[in-house]
């Protein structure tokens, strides 16, 4: 009986002792051992340069020749009039020669980078006055010889008394324009014109008089006055500059973006346009084709900013381009504190081997990432438990693993390559037990597969937000239609220093502008 009591008491003490240890291990794991493993030395990195990326938007603008024709038709006067000089003062006295004309519809054609505008002008010339004594004597003498002297005197008196003659005017007017952009945000139309005037003859009492030489200078003068007016309007027209200023203000902004992961701070895409560019217009059979664009500095920030974007005083003229492009570079900066949250969320509470094979189970309790040169150091606080242990007691230690960050553009993730155990971690196995070494290959494999930063959700949301920003450029009113869209977002580069991880993405897109109605000149 006494032996039985002693055995029961001994068993109770043993159970109480190990039970206390088990409870203490659950309530307050022995983490002091983790500090016994030295951390590998880290290579210091120079600070990253300011986060910015050059982005470009080149928009083709097609202005229909029909809109140019309609604008010219509205602007050009329809009726003309004037007075002509006396073409034969030796024959006509007190001449009063007036002409009136009206133009028809304007047509527009394009070829060889030239716009040709044409119209037909029709009208009449009216001449009033009296024949001079010289003209009257000649006519009287001629009639007298044919019908007798008395008849000649009568015709001469009538001719001298009455002169009222009319003639028709018919002219073709052609205007050529070879528009060129100027660095001062103006358009030089480079206008030239030509008038083809059919013969205009007055029949004054049997005397045929050609008045082209008197009418042509007047029509040339009136046409040149209209061209001069158009040139002056073009030199002073601020439409292009005002439109560019309005779009410049739209581009200069900070656009809200989603956070890279739940619990992380919101991000903002800062756009700072810095340069305006354009290519000289090309003209075909239907359109005047311009290429207008901007260059901008873009960056992702963790707080909304108010960028300062001075409007450029000069428009930079560049060689012609075949098509428009949208390329927006997006540098994404994340502190390693935020990166640690992502990595830890993916690894915490994972147990290796995951198939529960082997004599030991190693559970990750926390994970941190530290940059060092071209590699990243993953420090894992783990707890190892031998399955063969009757009481299932475990030990904590820190294991350090090296990995090289690799950007997977296709999968849109940041992965670890060349994962290997740090030499300093060998000391951890003295704390964890030799059996834990068998679990480490599984852990290294899992790190290579799972220690990733998945950027697909961020890039998908970024695409939506950038598309929303570009949607503000889309409009279809007052004869202007703008189509803009983001066609893809991709990862292109990574960089980091001792505190910050930078991932660079690029958004590609398309933009087209069609102008079907111009404002009045």
C-alpha positions as CSV (number, residue, x, y, z in Angstrom):
1,X,0.0,0.0,0.0
2,X,2.8,2.4,0.9
3,X,4.6,1.7,-2.4
4,X,1.4,2.4,-4.3
5,X,1.0,5.7,-2.5
6,X,4.6,6.7,-3.2
7,X,4.2,5.8,-6.9
8,X,1.0,7.8,-7.2
9,X,2.6,10.8,-5.5
10,X,5.6,10.6,-7.7
11,X,3.5,10.4,-10.8
12,X,1.4,13.4,-9.6
13,X,4.6,15.4,-9.1
14,X,6.0,14.5,-12.5
15,X,2.7,15.2,-14.2
16,X,2.4,18.5,-12.3
17,X,5.9,19.5,-13.2
18,X,5.7,18.7,-16.9
19,X,2.1,20.0,-17.0
20,X,3.4,23.3,-15.6
21,X,6.1,23.4,-18.2
22,X,3.5,22.6,-21.0
23,X,1.2,25.4,-19.7
24,X,4.1,27.9,-19.4
25,X,5.2,26.9,-22.9
26,X,1.7,27.7,-24.2
27,X,1.2,30.9,-22.2
28,X,4.7,32.3,-22.4
29,X,6.9,30.4,-25.0
30,X,10.6,30.5,-24.3
31,X,11.7,33.1,-26.7
32,X,14.9,34.0,-25.0
33,X,16.7,31.3,-26.9
34,X,15.9,33.1,-30.1
35,X,18.2,35.9,-29.1
36,X,21.1,33.5,-28.8
37,X,21.3,33.2,-32.6
38,X,23.4,36.1,-34.1
39,X,21.9,38.0,-37.0
40,X,24.0,38.0,-40.2
41,X,25.7,41.3,-40.8
42,X,23.7,43.5,-43.3
43,X,25.3,45.6,-46.1
44,X,24.1,49.2,-45.9
45,X,22.6,50.6,-49.1
46,X,22.6,54.1,-50.4
47,X,19.2,55.9,-50.2
48,X,17.0,55.5,-53.3
49,X,16.8,58.6,-55.6
50,X,13.5,60.5,-55.6
51,X,10.7,58.4,-56.9
52,X,9.8,59.6,-60.3
53,X,9.3,58.2,-63.8
54,X,9.0,59.9,-67.1
55,X,5.5,59.3,-68.6
56,X,4.4,60.2,-72.1
57,X,1.1,60.8,-73.7
58,X,1.1,61.5,-77.5
59,X,-2.4,62.1,-78.9
60,X,-3.2,62.1,-82.6
61,X,-5.7,64.9,-83.4
62,X,-7.7,64.5,-86.7
63,X,-9.4,67.7,-87.8
64,X,-11.7,67.0,-90.7
65,X,-11.4,69.0,-93.9
66,X,-15.2,69.3,-93.8
67,X,-15.0,71.2,-90.5
68,X,-12.3,73.5,-92.0
69,X,-14.5,74.0,-95.0
70,X,-17.5,74.9,-92.9
71,X,-15.5,77.3,-90.7
72,X,-14.1,79.0,-93.8
73,X,-17.6,79.2,-95.3
74,X,-18.9,80.9,-92.1
75,X,-16.0,83.3,-91.9
76,X,-15.6,84.4,-95.6
77,X,-17.9,87.3,-96.8
78,X,-20.5,86.3,-99.3
79,X,-20.9,89.6,-101.2
80,X,-18.5,92.0,-102.7
81,X,-18.7,95.3,-104.5
82,X,-16.6,98.1,-105.7
83,X,-16.0,100.8,-108.3
84,X,-13.8,100.4,-111.3
85,X,-11.7,103.1,-113.0
86,X,-12.6,104.4,-116.4
87,X,-11.0,101.9,-118.9
88,X,-11.2,104.4,-121.8
89,X,-11.2,108.0,-120.7
90,X,-10.6,109.1,-124.3
91,X,-13.9,107.5,-125.3
92,X,-16.1,107.8,-122.2
93,X,-16.8,110.9,-120.1
94,X,-18.2,111.0,-116.6
95,X,-17.8,107.3,-116.2
96,X,-19.5,105.6,-113.3
97,X,-18.5,101.9,-113.3
98,X,-19.8,99.8,-110.4
99,X,-19.5,96.1,-109.9
100,X,-21.1,93.6,-107.5
101,X,-20.3,90.0,-106.9
102,X,-21.3,87.1,-104.7
103,X,-19.4,83.9,-104.0
104,X,-20.7,80.4,-104.0
105,X,-20.1,77.5,-101.5
106,X,-16.5,76.8,-100.5
107,X,-15.0,73.4,-101.2
108,X,-12.0,71.9,-99.4
109,X,-9.5,69.2,-100.6
110,X,-6.3,68.0,-99.2
111,X,-3.1,66.5,-100.6
112,X,0.7,66.8,-100.2
113,X,0.3,68.5,-96.8
114,X,-1.7,71.3,-98.4
115,X,-5.3,72.4,-97.9
116,X,-7.0,73.8,-101.0
117,X,-10.1,75.9,-100.7
118,X,-12.0,77.0,-103.8
119,X,-15.1,78.9,-104.7
120,X,-16.8,80.5,-107.7
121,X,-17.6,84.3,-107.7
122,X,-20.3,85.6,-110.0
123,X,-21.6,89.2,-110.5
124,X,-22.2,92.1,-112.8
125,X,-20.5,95.3,-113.9
126,X,-22.6,98.4,-114.7
127,X,-21.1,101.4,-116.6
128,X,-22.8,104.7,-116.9
129,X,-21.6,107.9,-118.6
130,X,-21.4,109.6,-122.0
131,X,-19.3,109.1,-125.0
132,X,-16.7,111.8,-125.6
133,X,-16.9,114.1,-128.7
134,X,-14.1,112.0,-130.2
135,X,-16.1,108.8,-129.8
136,X,-19.3,110.4,-130.9
137,X,-17.7,111.9,-134.0
138,X,-16.3,108.6,-135.0
139,X,-19.6,106.8,-134.6
140,X,-21.5,109.6,-136.5
141,X,-19.0,109.5,-139.3
142,X,-19.4,105.8,-139.6
143,X,-23.2,105.9,-139.6
144,X,-23.2,108.8,-142.0
145,X,-21.1,106.9,-144.5
146,X,-23.5,104.0,-144.4
147,X,-26.9,105.7,-144.1
148,X,-26.3,109.4,-144.8
149,X,-25.1,112.4,-143.0
150,X,-28.4,113.3,-141.3
151,X,-28.7,109.7,-139.8
152,X,-25.2,110.0,-138.5
153,X,-25.8,113.2,-136.7
154,X,-28.9,111.7,-134.9
155,X,-27.0,108.6,-133.8
156,X,-24.1,110.7,-132.5
157,X,-26.4,112.9,-130.4
158,X,-28.1,109.8,-128.9
159,X,-24.7,108.1,-128.1
160,X,-23.4,111.2,-126.4
161,X,-26.5,111.5,-124.4
162,X,-26.9,107.9,-123.3
163,X,-24.4,105.3,-122.0
164,X,-25.6,102.5,-119.7
165,X,-23.8,99.2,-120.3
166,X,-23.7,95.9,-118.3
167,X,-21.5,92.9,-118.2
168,X,-21.2,89.6,-116.3
169,X,-18.4,88.7,-113.9
170,X,-17.2,85.1,-113.6
171,X,-14.1,84.2,-111.5
172,X,-12.6,81.1,-109.8
173,X,-10.9,81.8,-106.4
174,X,-8.4,79.3,-105.0
175,X,-6.7,79.5,-101.7
176,X,-3.9,77.2,-100.5
177,X,-2.8,76.7,-96.9
178,X,0.2,74.8,-95.5
179,X,-0.3,75.2,-91.8
180,X,2.7,75.0,-89.5
181,X,2.9,75.0,-85.7
182,X,5.0,77.6,-84.0
183,X,6.8,77.2,-80.6
184,X,4.7,80.1,-79.3
185,X,1.5,78.0,-79.4
186,X,0.3,79.6,-82.6
187,X,-0.5,78.2,-86.0
188,X,0.9,79.9,-89.1
189,X,-1.6,79.1,-92.0
190,X,0.9,80.0,-94.8
191,X,-1.8,81.3,-97.1
192,X,-1.6,81.9,-100.8
193,X,-4.4,82.7,-103.2
194,X,-5.1,83.0,-106.9
195,X,-8.0,84.5,-109.0
196,X,-8.9,83.3,-112.4
197,X,-11.1,86.0,-114.0
198,X,-13.0,85.3,-117.2
199,X,-13.1,88.2,-119.8
200,X,-15.5,90.9,-118.7
201,X,-16.6,93.1,-121.7
202,X,-18.8,96.1,-121.7
203,X,-20.7,97.0,-124.9
204,X,-20.9,100.8,-124.9
205,X,-23.0,101.9,-127.9
206,X,-21.2,99.4,-130.1
207,X,-17.8,100.0,-128.5
208,X,-16.6,96.8,-126.9
209,X,-14.5,97.5,-123.7
210,X,-12.7,94.9,-121.6
211,X,-12.7,95.9,-117.9
212,X,-10.7,93.0,-116.5
213,X,-7.7,95.1,-115.9
214,X,-9.9,97.5,-113.8
215,X,-11.8,94.8,-111.9
216,X,-8.9,92.3,-111.2
217,X,-6.9,94.7,-108.9
218,X,-10.0,95.4,-106.9
219,X,-10.8,91.8,-106.4
220,X,-7.2,91.0,-105.7
221,X,-7.1,93.7,-103.1
222,X,-10.3,92.5,-101.4
223,X,-9.0,88.9,-101.4
224,X,-5.6,90.0,-99.9
225,X,-7.4,91.9,-97.2
226,X,-9.3,88.8,-96.2
227,X,-6.1,86.7,-96.2
228,X,-4.4,89.4,-94.1
229,X,-7.2,89.3,-91.7
230,X,-7.0,85.5,-91.4
231,X,-3.2,85.6,-90.9
232,X,-3.6,88.2,-88.2
233,X,-6.3,86.1,-86.5
234,X,-4.1,83.0,-86.6
235,X,-1.1,85.0,-85.1
236,X,-3.3,86.1,-82.2
237,X,-5.5,83.1,-81.8
238,X,-5.1,81.5,-78.4
239,X,-7.3,78.5,-78.9
240,X,-4.5,76.0,-79.0
241,X,-2.8,77.5,-76.0
242,X,-6.0,77.8,-73.9
243,X,-6.9,74.2,-74.7
244,X,-3.5,73.0,-73.8
245,X,-3.6,75.0,-70.5
246,X,-6.9,73.4,-69.6
247,X,-5.7,69.9,-70.3
248,X,-2.4,70.7,-68.5
249,X,-4.3,71.6,-65.4
250,X,-6.3,68.3,-65.5
251,X,-3.1,66.3,-65.8
252,X,-1.4,68.1,-62.9
253,X,-2.9,66.3,-59.9
254,X,-2.6,63.6,-57.3
255,X,-4.9,60.6,-58.1
256,X,-6.0,58.3,-55.3
257,X,-5.0,54.6,-55.7
258,X,-5.9,51.6,-53.6
259,X,-3.5,50.3,-50.9
260,X,-1.1,47.6,-51.9
261,X,-2.7,45.2,-49.3
262,X,-5.3,45.4,-46.6
263,X,-4.2,47.3,-43.6
264,X,-1.5,49.3,-45.6
265,X,-1.7,53.0,-46.2
266,X,-3.6,54.4,-49.2
267,X,-1.5,55.4,-52.2
268,X,-1.6,58.3,-54.6
269,X,-0.4,58.7,-58.2
270,X,1.2,62.1,-58.5
271,X,1.4,63.4,-62.1
272,X,3.5,66.5,-62.9
273,X,3.5,67.5,-66.6
274,X,6.8,69.0,-67.5
275,X,7.0,69.4,-71.3
276,X,4.6,69.9,-74.2
277,X,5.4,68.5,-77.6
278,X,3.9,68.4,-81.0
279,X,4.6,67.3,-84.5
280,X,3.9,69.4,-87.6
281,X,0.6,68.6,-89.2
282,X,0.1,66.1,-92.0
283,X,-2.7,66.6,-94.5
284,X,-4.4,63.9,-96.5
285,X,-7.6,63.7,-98.5
286,X,-9.9,63.9,-95.5
287,X,-8.1,65.3,-92.4
288,X,-5.5,67.6,-91.0
289,X,-3.6,65.3,-88.7
290,X,-1.8,66.7,-85.7
291,X,0.2,65.0,-83.0
292,X,0.1,66.7,-79.6
293,X,1.5,65.3,-76.3
294,X,3.1,65.9,-72.9
295,X,5.9,64.4,-70.9
296,X,5.3,64.1,-67.1
297,X,7.0,63.0,-64.0
298,X,4.9,60.4,-62.2
299,X,5.3,58.8,-58.8
300,X,3.3,57.0,-56.2
301,X,3.1,58.6,-52.8
302,X,1.5,57.7,-49.4
303,X,-0.1,61.1,-49.0
304,X,-2.0,63.2,-51.4
305,X,0.0,66.1,-52.8
306,X,-0.6,69.3,-54.7
307,X,2.0,69.3,-57.4
308,X,3.2,72.5,-58.9
309,X,3.2,72.3,-62.7
310,X,4.2,75.5,-64.5
311,X,2.8,75.7,-68.0
312,X,5.6,75.7,-70.6
313,X,6.1,78.9,-72.5
314,X,7.3,77.0,-75.6
315,X,5.9,74.1,-77.5
316,X,8.6,71.7,-78.4
317,X,8.4,70.6,-82.1
318,X,9.3,66.9,-82.6
319,X,9.6,64.8,-85.8
320,X,6.3,63.3,-87.1
321,X,5.1,60.1,-85.4
322,X,3.1,57.2,-87.0
323,X,0.7,56.7,-84.1
324,X,-0.3,58.0,-80.7
325,X,0.9,56.4,-77.4
326,X,0.1,56.5,-73.7
327,X,2.8,55.3,-71.4
328,X,2.5,56.1,-67.7
329,X,5.3,55.0,-65.4
330,X,4.3,54.3,-61.8
331,X,7.0,53.9,-59.1
332,X,5.5,52.3,-56.0
333,X,7.4,52.8,-52.8
334,X,6.7,50.7,-49.7
335,X,8.6,50.7,-46.4
336,X,10.0,47.4,-45.3
337,X,7.7,47.7,-42.3
338,X,4.8,47.4,-44.6
339,X,6.6,44.6,-46.6
340,X,7.0,42.7,-43.3
341,X,3.3,42.8,-42.7
342,X,2.7,41.2,-46.1
343,X,5.4,38.5,-45.6
344,X,4.4,37.8,-42.1
345,X,0.7,37.4,-43.0
346,X,1.7,34.8,-45.6
347,X,4.0,32.8,-43.3
348,X,2.8,33.2,-39.8
349,X,1.4,30.0,-38.2
350,X,2.5,27.8,-41.1
351,X,3.9,24.5,-40.0
352,X,6.6,22.5,-41.9
353,X,6.6,19.9,-43.3
354,X,3.1,20.8,-44.5
355,X,2.2,17.1,-45.1
356,X,3.0,16.4,-41.4
357,X,5.8,14.0,-42.3
358,X,9.0,13.8,-40.4
359,X,9.9,13.6,-36.7
360,X,9.6,17.3,-36.0
361,X,7.1,20.1,-36.8
362,X,8.4,23.6,-37.2
363,X,5.9,26.4,-36.9
364,X,6.6,30.0,-38.0
365,X,5.6,32.5,-35.3
366,X,6.8,35.7,-37.1
367,X,8.8,36.8,-40.1
368,X,10.7,40.0,-41.0
369,X,12.6,41.1,-44.1
370,X,15.8,43.1,-44.1
371,X,17.6,44.3,-47.2
372,X,21.3,43.7,-47.6
373,X,23.1,44.4,-50.9
374,X,21.5,42.4,-53.7
375,X,19.7,40.0,-51.3
376,X,17.0,40.1,-48.7
377,X,17.4,38.4,-45.3
378,X,14.2,36.6,-44.0
379,X,14.4,36.2,-40.3
380,X,11.9,33.6,-38.9
381,X,11.0,33.1,-35.3
382,X,10.1,29.4,-35.3
383,X,9.0,26.8,-32.7
384,X,10.1,23.3,-33.2
385,X,8.4,20.3,-31.6
386,X,9.6,16.7,-31.7
387,X,6.7,14.4,-32.4
388,X,8.5,11.5,-30.5
389,X,8.6,13.6,-27.3
390,X,6.0,12.2,-24.9
391,X,5.1,15.6,-23.6
392,X,5.3,17.5,-26.9
393,X,7.5,20.2,-25.6
394,X,8.9,22.7,-28.1
395,X,11.8,25.2,-28.4
396,X,11.9,28.6,-30.0
397,X,14.8,30.0,-32.1
398,X,15.4,32.4,-34.9
399,X,16.3,31.1,-38.3
400,X,17.8,33.4,-41.0
401,X,17.3,32.7,-44.7
402,X,18.8,34.6,-47.6
403,X,16.9,35.2,-50.9
404,X,17.3,37.3,-54.0
405,X,14.3,39.3,-55.0
406,X,13.1,38.7,-58.5
407,X,10.3,40.5,-60.3
408,X,8.0,38.1,-62.1
409,X,6.4,40.4,-64.7
410,X,4.2,37.6,-66.1
411,X,2.7,36.7,-62.7
412,X,2.9,40.2,-61.4
413,X,4.6,39.2,-58.2
414,X,7.8,39.8,-56.3
415,X,9.4,36.4,-55.5
416,X,12.5,35.1,-53.7
417,X,15.1,33.2,-55.7
418,X,18.3,31.4,-54.6
419,X,16.9,30.7,-51.1
420,X,19.5,29.4,-48.7
421,X,20.0,29.0,-45.0
422,X,22.3,31.6,-43.4
423,X,25.4,30.2,-41.8
424,X,24.5,31.8,-38.5
425,X,21.3,29.7,-38.4
426,X,23.3,26.6,-37.7
427,X,23.4,27.6,-34.1
428,X,19.6,27.5,-34.0
429,X,19.7,23.7,-34.5
430,X,21.4,23.4,-31.1
431,X,18.3,25.0,-29.6
432,X,15.7,23.3,-31.8
433,X,17.3,19.8,-31.8
434,X,18.9,17.9,-34.6
435,X,15.6,16.6,-35.9
436,X,14.5,20.2,-36.8
437,X,17.2,20.2,-39.5
438,X,15.1,17.7,-41.5
439,X,12.3,20.3,-41.6
440,X,14.4,23.1,-42.9
441,X,14.5,22.1,-46.6
442,X,10.7,22.1,-46.5
443,X,10.8,25.6,-45.0
444,X,13.2,26.9,-47.6
445,X,11.1,25.5,-50.4
446,X,8.0,27.1,-48.9
447,X,9.8,30.4,-48.6
448,X,10.7,30.2,-52.3
449,X,7.1,29.4,-53.2
450,X,5.2,31.5,-50.7
451,X,7.4,34.5,-49.6
452,X,6.0,36.7,-52.4
453,X,4.3,40.0,-52.7
454,X,1.3,39.6,-54.9
455,X,0.8,42.8,-56.8
456,X,-2.0,41.7,-59.1
457,X,-4.8,43.2,-56.9
458,X,-2.9,46.4,-56.7
459,X,-2.2,46.6,-60.4
460,X,-5.8,45.7,-61.2
461,X,-7.1,48.5,-59.0
462,X,-4.4,50.9,-60.3
463,X,-5.6,50.2,-63.9
464,X,-9.1,51.0,-62.8
465,X,-8.1,54.3,-61.2
466,X,-5.8,55.3,-64.0
467,X,-8.6,54.5,-66.4
468,X,-11.0,56.7,-64.4
469,X,-8.4,59.5,-64.6
470,X,-8.2,59.1,-68.3
471,X,-11.9,59.0,-68.6
472,X,-12.0,62.6,-67.6
473,X,-10.2,63.3,-70.9
474,X,-12.9,61.6,-72.8
475,X,-15.6,63.8,-74.1
476,X,-17.9,64.2,-77.1
477,X,-19.2,67.7,-77.3
478,X,-18.9,70.8,-79.4
479,X,-17.5,68.8,-82.3
480,X,-14.6,67.3,-80.3
481,X,-14.5,63.6,-79.5
482,X,-11.7,62.2,-77.3
483,X,-11.3,58.4,-76.9
484,X,-8.8,57.4,-74.2
485,X,-8.2,54.0,-72.6
486,X,-5.7,52.0,-70.6
487,X,-4.9,48.8,-72.4
488,X,-2.5,47.2,-69.8
489,X,-0.4,47.6,-66.7
490,X,2.8,45.7,-66.2
491,X,5.8,45.5,-63.7
492,X,9.1,46.6,-65.2
493,X,11.6,47.1,-62.4
494,X,12.5,46.8,-58.7
495,X,14.9,48.7,-56.4
496,X,15.4,49.1,-52.7
497,X,17.5,50.7,-50.0
498,X,17.8,49.9,-46.3
499,X,14.3,51.2,-45.6
500,X,12.2,51.2,-48.8
501,X,11.2,48.8,-51.5
502,X,10.4,50.4,-54.8
503,X,8.5,48.6,-57.6
504,X,8.0,50.3,-60.9
505,X,5.0,49.6,-63.1
506,X,4.0,51.0,-66.5
507,X,0.5,51.6,-67.8
508,X,0.0,51.5,-71.6
509,X,-3.0,53.0,-73.4
510,X,-4.4,54.6,-76.4
511,X,-5.8,58.1,-77.1
512,X,-7.4,59.6,-80.2
513,X,-8.9,63.0,-80.8
514,X,-11.4,63.8,-83.6
515,X,-12.4,67.4,-84.4
516,X,-15.5,67.6,-86.6
517,X,-16.5,71.2,-85.9
518,X,-14.3,74.3,-85.5
519,X,-15.2,77.5,-83.6
520,X,-15.9,80.6,-85.6
521,X,-12.9,82.5,-86.8
